[in-house]
Amino acid sequence: MPVSDATHPPTVSVLIPTLRRLNYLKQAVQSVLDQTYPHCEAVISQDHGSAGLDAEVAAWSRSLAAENSRVRYSANARPMGLAGNWNASVAAASAEYVMLIGDDDRVLPEGIASLAEALSPRADIVFGNHYLIDHEGRRLEVESVQWTRRYGRDTLPPGLQLDAEKAVWNNSVPICAALIRRELLLKNRFNEALNTPEIELFLRLARAGAAFQFTPAYVSEYRIHPASATSSGLWLDKLLECLEPLEVRPELESHKAACLAGCSIGAAERLLLLGRAHEANAIAKSRYFPRGGIRAKALAVCAKLPAPMGKCIYRMLLWMRGRS
């Protein structure tokens, strides 16, 4: 295993899986090239779409990699999906640590330097905070603070985490603001059955004894917009299937329950809107599904109805909520 210290600072590959969003991709790659930390590279991993590789993305990426030694480009030979492309990008990297961002995200100029400076020799993963930005790249200050609080990073003690599993159940570890030892990801691949695979991976690593470290520094910008990879729908029903059977220590049960409550709501909603009311109803009856709140109650009622009717009524409720 490589040793990082003041004499041999850690090398970092910033992984940027992509499909067809060239304008955003250019910003993501440039944010890596603008880093004050010199020991880093950008790794573009392009996946296949339904019509093959996007020609503009492929041409631009190949050209940039040919002229800039700090940029690597690889293209998948077949459609890999989100998690599959993440695994492909890890394999294409060369550094000791990797940082994984969306092709619509950006790393702040001091971001990698802040993480590398905080990284202790014992840490396998060091993570920080991130800002939210909109589709035009404008920073959402209020929402950024809300997310930091929502995921408990406002009260998380800096340094090595004594209970890494607790931090993961609280969803405190943002993959777009973390350095991860690449060796771990080569041995512990992302679950390709998921399109939100990071929390499942982080739980596996935490439960296996990986050392997590936190710094309160803001290191990246996470973009929220209608064309994001997650806006088309997270497979939270599949994530729920992976996480619900995991046994936890008694003191972690409330943290697991809070995490799975949110997963259950999202999973039931996705299944109901897909016309799979029977499966949505099963989740609504499960132990982790919340019993209070308008959204949860509406889901529980609509999931009991025949599939077309329940789906139609719930869509109408969503429309009315959006107009209010």
Secondary structure, DSSP 8 states (H G I E B T S, - for coil): ----SSSS---EEEEEEESS-HHHHHHHHHHHHT-S-SSEEEEEEE--BTTBS-HHHHHHHHHHHHH-TTEEEEE-SS--HHHHHHHHHHHH--SSEEEE--TT-EE-TTHHHHHHHH--TT-SEEEEEEEEE-TT--B-HHHHHHHHHHTTTTT--SEE-TTHHHHHHTT---GGGEEEEHHHHHHS---TT-SS-HHHHHHHHHHTT--EEEEEEEEEEEE--TTSTTTT---HHHHHHHHTT----GGGHHHHHHHHHHHHHHHHHHHHHTT-HHHHHHHHTSTTS-S-SHHHHHHHHHHTS-HHHHHHHHHHHHHHHHH-
